[in-house]
Amino acid sequence: MPPTTTRFIRWNSVSFYQTIGRLGVPLFLLLTGVLLLQPSKLGESIGEFFRKRWARIGLPFLFWGAAYFIYDFLVVHQINNSPINTGSIIQGVLTGPYYQFWYLYLLVGLYLLTPILRVVMAHAERNLIKYLLTLWLIGAFILPAIYLATNLRLDANVLAFTGYAGYFILGAFLVTVEVRRSLLAVLAAVGIASTMVATYVIAWVVGGVEMFWFQLYFSPTLILAAAALFMLMIKTQHSQTPIAQPASAPMPTTSVQTLVSEPNEQEPTHPSLGRRLLALISASTLGIFLLHPMILDVFQKGYLHFAINGNTLNSIVSVPLNTVLVLFISLGIIVGLQKIPVLKKLVN
């Protein structure tokens, strides 16, 4: 039975919010690949690399891990009436004390590969990098798409290079590619729109757990949207981008750090309030990411005796309202904690 107009608008509004939200992880992975896989980083020893990574995510992991174990014990387990024991604590350390910690474990896996991938990206010819990315794309979404449509599955052992490492390498590769800004905008819009349309069609026709297949991190439409949006943001910040190298040339050996860290020459001397706010959020992203589920729980689960969720408000309103509230409350807490000297390196 076709949905009513109201249900159609509400469902697709939430689908739009969710599609935009799902772009966050791919964009961060693409950017991480740019920052860590530069040929200029080859001189950094493995020991020095891991010391820097420990300071960046190791200390915050310990601080926020302890905070969430306490939160689990005092709030979550008490409300759910579920026991906490040695086994649950050990499992929490192995897989993360709360759901958002999966991303830190992903980063650890990518960090372990980084010293090797730096050598590959610095010395491999472009055709070899394209071949590697092609293998990743086949394993990431082409074979799963065939299985979704036909229920025929190729043995997973055939393609060993799958997963998030593909985004990591793709980010370092994309900054060497030249594409017109107008085309990137079109591709990003097509990727987002096609993700929403395909999700709606599968939900209506098939239903079940497969309805959100196109919103997975490795769906073709989400990869397209993330890659195009990433390149568009890089080109928007900087007037010049590296020109693609000849097919037979190795990956460029010049640093691409300027693409993401150096200010534009035309950047105003006195940045606007929006730019200052964006810079403040950017300097606190890890802390916001690790803290925000706790704040989100407070609003969605009604811990303050009122709730902001799809049951109390129309999702068209509740989703952006929760987003704004959680973002700025989390930011305020993180900025406040950063002003305490002993906590500054722990919270972010």
PyMOL commands that set and color helices and strands:
alter all, ss='L'
color gray80, all
select helices_A, chain A and resi 5-22+24-36+39-43+46-80+86-95+99-123+126-150+156-158+165-174+181-205+208-215+220-237+257-259+273-282+285-300+315-338+344-347
alter helices_A, ss='H'
color red, helices_A
deselect
rebuild
show_as cartoon
